[in-house]
Amino acid sequence: MKMPIDIIYIELIVVANQTEFDIWMSGSLEITINGEKPYGESDIIDYDALLESLESDGEYFIFSCCCGLPKCSGWLHPIKVIHSESQTKWINLNSNKIWHFDKSELEEQIKTINNEVKIFKKYFREKEIEYVGYGFNLQVEHTIL
């Protein structure tokens, strides 16, 4: 039986940073589910865990404290991920909140983000501006997917 689909939106946020002597761009992800963030304002999305969760069932700390330790910001338990043929189910083991996503839509959003990162990196390299991924592994030399 198919469950109703929740709306997830994954967005790449790119910000310019500048000191007196340097300028660089940093990137992070923002996730909203049904119009709300499922994590705290100071939390980050662990991009590697998110990518891994798209590949197989399991428990993943998709959300974490900005220091990198999920438990620091109250993520005592990971997100349980279960895949079916057409849907991906997330269970927040901290709050028992359950979401059902269209699997192909999730994958398409990740592809879009990866393409955006490549475009930004190319542009920044041409302008000799350093790009630093914050909260997920997007260093200038690193190619994802």
N, C-alpha and C positions, 0 to 999 in steps of 0.2 A: 504494500500500500504506500503510495506516494504521500509525503507530508507536504503541507503548504510551504512554499519557498520564502525564505527570509531574504531581504535585499542587503547584500554586502557591497560596500564600495571601498576599494583600496586605492589610495592616492599617494603619489610621490610629491613630497613637499621639498622644494629647493630654495635655499636662503643664501643671500650674499652676506659674507662676514668680512669685516675690515678692521684693521688696526692702523696705527700711524704708518707702518711700513709694509703691511701685507694685505692682500685681498684673497679670499678663497670662497668657494661655494661648498655648502654642506647639504646633504640630502637625508631625508628620513621618510618613513611611511606613516600614513594615518589610515585607520580603518574605522568605518562606521557600519553598523548593522541596524537596519530599519531606522536610520537617521540618528543613531546615538553611538558614541564611543563605548565599547565594552571594557575599557580600561581607564585608569586614572590619567590626569593631565600630565603628570611627570613620568609616566610609564612610556616605554618604547616597544616597538614591534621587533622581535628577533627574526630578521629576514631569513636566516638559514633555517631556523625551526619552521617558519611558515612554508618555505620551499619543500623541506623534508616532509611536512604534513600533507602536502599535495600528492606525494608519491605512495604513501602507505598508511594503513591504520596504525594508531598508536596514541601515546600521550606526549604532548609537546608544550613546552613553555613558549608559546607564541608571543605572549606579553611578558614584559619584565620591567624591573626598575631601571632607571637610566644609568645606574651604577653597574648593571649587568647581572645582578643577583635577583631573580624573581621574588624570592621570599622577603626581600627588603621592602617591597611595596605591597606585600600582602598576597602575592601569588603563591600560596602554600601548595596548591595542586595545579597540575598542568591542564591544558585543554585536551579532552579526549576527542580523537578524530576517527570517524568511521565512514568509509566510502562504500557507496553502492554503485551500480552502473551509471546512473545519471545524477546522483546527488552526493554531497559531502555533508556530513553531520558533525557539528561541533557541540560538545558538552562541556560547559564550564564547571569543573569539579569543585570549585569554590562556592558557587552560588546555585548550582544545579540548573542553570539556564541552558536551554537547548535551542540550537539554530540549525536549519536545513538550508543548504545552498545548492544552486544549480552548479554542478561540477564544471561544465564547459565554460560557464561565465567566470568562475573563479580562475580557471586556467587562462582565459582570454585576458583578464585584468592583469595577471602576472606578466604575460607576454607584452602587453602594452607598457607596463612599467619598465620592463627590461629594455624595450625599444626607446622609451623616453630617456633612460639613463645613458644609453649609447649616444643619442643625439646630444644630450647635455655634455657628456664627456668630450665628444668631438669638438663641440663649440668651445668649451673651456680650454682644451689643449691648443686650439688655434689662437686663442687670446692669451695663452700662457697663464691661465688661472688654475690653481690647484682645486681639485674636487675631492671632498672627503665624505664618505658615507657615515652617517651617524645612526646607530641602532641597527645597522645591517651592513654586510660586507660589500661595499661598493668603492673600493679604492681605485684610483685611476688606472692602474695596470691590470686590474682584475676584470675578467670577462665573465658575465653571468648568463646562463642558459644560452 
